[in-house]
Amino acid sequence: MVHSRTFIPHVCHAAIGVLGAVSVATACVIPGTVADGVAVPPKTGKAYSVEHPSGEFSVTLEIDSHGSQPKVLAAGLLRTAR
């Protein structure tokens, strides 16, 4: 789980976009990023909870852990109407 804020351009937006949520979740799994070590990894499964002021996105990442850096192979999320 990680809390996020999106500023467009100088005002905090009430939500986060799909690309923003996937980018934040990806940053949580790559060593050396700002989110590395700050985000709470999921206890079960692969869904990372990206919270924003009006709710949250559950982002599922498929990660290849082989090699020197993790590689995100696929990302998905469920978006519902408000």
BELNORTA-V131240 format. One record per backbone hydrogen bond with DSSP energy under -0.5 kcal/mol. CO is the residue of the C=O (numbers start at 1). NH is the residue of the N-H. E is the energy in kcal/mol with one decimal. If there is no record, write none. Layout:
CO:NH:E / CO:NH:E
//
This chain:
1:40:-2.6 / 2:51:-2.9 / 6:8:-0.5 / 6:13:-3.6 / 11:8:-2.4 / 14:54:-1.2 / 17:21:-2.4 / 18:22:-2.3 / 19:23:-2.4 / 20:24:-2.4 / 21:25:-2.3 / 22:26:-2.4 / 23:27:-2.1 / 24:28:-1.2 / 25:29:-0.6 / 26:29:-1.2 / 26:30:-0.7 / 29:31:-0.6 / 30:33:-1.5 / 35:38:-1.7 / 35:39:-2.1 / 39:41:-0.7 / 46:61:-1.3 / 48:50:-0.7 / 48:59:-3.1 / 49:2:-2.2 / 49:51:-0.7 / 50:57:-2.4 / 51:4:-2.5 / 52:55:-1.9 / 55:52:-2.9 / 57:50:-3.2 / 57:59:-0.7 / 58:60:-0.5 / 58:78:-0.7 / 59:48:-3.8 / 59:61:-0.5 / 60:76:-2.1 / 61:63:-0.6 / 62:73:-3.0 / 62:74:-1.2 / 63:65:-0.7 / 64:71:-2.2 / 71:64:-3.2 / 71:73:-0.7 / 74:62:-2.8 / 76:60:-3.3 / 77:79:-0.6
//
